[in-house]
Amino acid sequence: MSRLSLPSVGHAITPVKRRSMKLGDAQPPLGERFWKDISSDFRKLADRGMLANHVTACGEYRRHPTSHERMTGLPWDASYQDGRAPWDIGQPQPAIVRLASEGGFAGTVLDAGCGTGENALLVASLGLSVLGVDVAETALAIAREKASERGIEVEFAAADAFHLDRLGRMFDTVLDCGVFHTFDGDERPGYVASLASVTRHDGTLYVLCFSDDGPDTGPHPIRQEELRAAFSPGNGWNIVAIEPDRIQTRYHHDGAPAWFATIKRI
């Protein structure tokens, strides 16, 4: 693949400040603290009446909450209503910057679960046709504002990850950056089928997800075997490679262990 010239990533990641602890205090796993702090923020939002109905509008229909939303009792949009979400680092993920520089994106591109749009904006800046979708309307509004400010032509739309076929479009390259690992095992077959419905045959899917390999794992760490089971030939996929990588968050100074999977639609 040809190497492209890309702008450098905008600014340093600002870690979230944590409460000081006394020497000898036991510290819970980082993934546990990650969700504990999110839940605390959600409670503050709920107290201020800033949260939407749990069953969220998505286009012209009502979608049911995901396992993550059922666990927290709050919709994904809540993560963006009082400042940046823990996974919103304000710049593209380094793994995606590297992939783009290597020419990994081609044709029409879908960013499934685009959040505030940093990865989609990066890919669109290369001149590719990019659609970023998310269920969080607040995140999409932020993404559209960024696109306008930067003068980048890109499309953002509300969509349910379990019903991507309702987009009525097919894509040559699909990116899942931090979505797969949020779903429970019983949700994954429906999500994988949804991805298959919008990925052209011989198209490429990239999945960047938290891994169980190493210390300071993120929440919902995924085993490599789970990725292979989800994206099997029987489901219309062929895994080309699964490589260790890192996902940057505002809670991890050096990123959390991750898997970076390259998967072909068959």
Secondary structure, 3 states (H helix, E strand, C coil): CCCCCCCCCCCCCCCCCCCCCCCCCCCCCHHHHHHHHHHHHHHHHHHCCCCCCCCCEECCEECCCCHHHHHHCCCHHHHHCCCCCCCCCCCCCHHHHHHHHCCCCCCCEEEECCCCCHHHHHHHCCCCCEEEEECCHHHHHHHHHHHHHHCCCCEEEECCHHHHHHHCCCEEEEEEECCHHHCCCCCHHHHHHHHHCCEEEEEEEEEEEEECCCCCCCCCCECHHHHHHHCCHHHCEEEEEEEEEEEEECCEEEEEEEEEEEEEEC
